[in-house]
Amino acid sequence: MNNNLNFQFGMYEPATDSIIINTGKNCFLVIRCKECNSSVIFDDPTDIVYLYRLAEDSPLTYAKLALIENGLQDYVDAMNEFN
């Protein structure tokens, strides 16, 4: 994995449940949230809202966490600690 990706712009696309990232000149990265979210183990099934909120409010952060091993799992675990 390239840890030096330059994410210039990102948005959540609810119709496809995807994050669409502009990584440079005519280059896009599409992250399918359903697939990424399916790798996360939730203490409570309603905890998935943490990931949907992150995808909608901060798509670049979601993308960066999705590309890191256990990134989304660690995020959900941390949110559970705070709440």
N, C-alpha and C positions, 0 to 999 in steps of 0.2 A: 504494500500500500504506500502511496505517496503522501507523506505527511505535510507536503508543501503545497497542497492545492490552494489556489487563489480564488476564493469564493467572492465574486463581485456583487452578485445580486441573487436573492432567493425569495421564493414565494410558495405558499401552500395552495395547492389546487384541490378544493373539496370534491369536485366532480370525479376525480381519479384517485383521491386520497393519496396524493403524492406531493413531494417537495421537488420543485424545479429550480435548479441552480445554474446560473450563468457563471461558468468557470473561466471565461476568456473569450477571445475572438471566435464567434460562431461555434462555441463548444458548450454543451449543456449536460448536466448530470441530473438524472431523474431517480429519486429515491421513493420507492413504494412503501408507504407507512404501514400498511397492513402486514406486509412481509416482515418488516423490521420489528414491529410491535409484537408479532407472534413469537419472537425469540425471548421476550421478557416474561419472567414469572412474577405474577402479582399476588400479594398477600390477600387482597380483596379485588375481585374482578372490576369493581368500579374505579380502581386506581389507574385504569387505562386513560382516564380523563387527563392525568398529568401529561401523557405523551401527546394527546390531541391538542391540549392547550399550548404545549411547547411548540408543536408543529405550526399552529395558527399564529401564535404571537411572536415566535422567534425561529423561523424556518432555517436560518443559517446555523443556529446552535443545535437544532434537531439534527441537521445533516452532519455536522461535525461529530456529534455524539454517536450517530448511527454508523459512522465509519470507523469508530474506535471499538475494539473488542470490549464488550460489556458496558459500553458507554451509556446506552439507554437503560440497562438494568441498574447501573450505579445511580443514574439520575432518579429513577423511580424509588430506589431504596433510600436515597437521601431525602426525597420529598416525604416519604413515610416517616422518617426520623423527625422532620420539622413539624409534621401535623399530627 
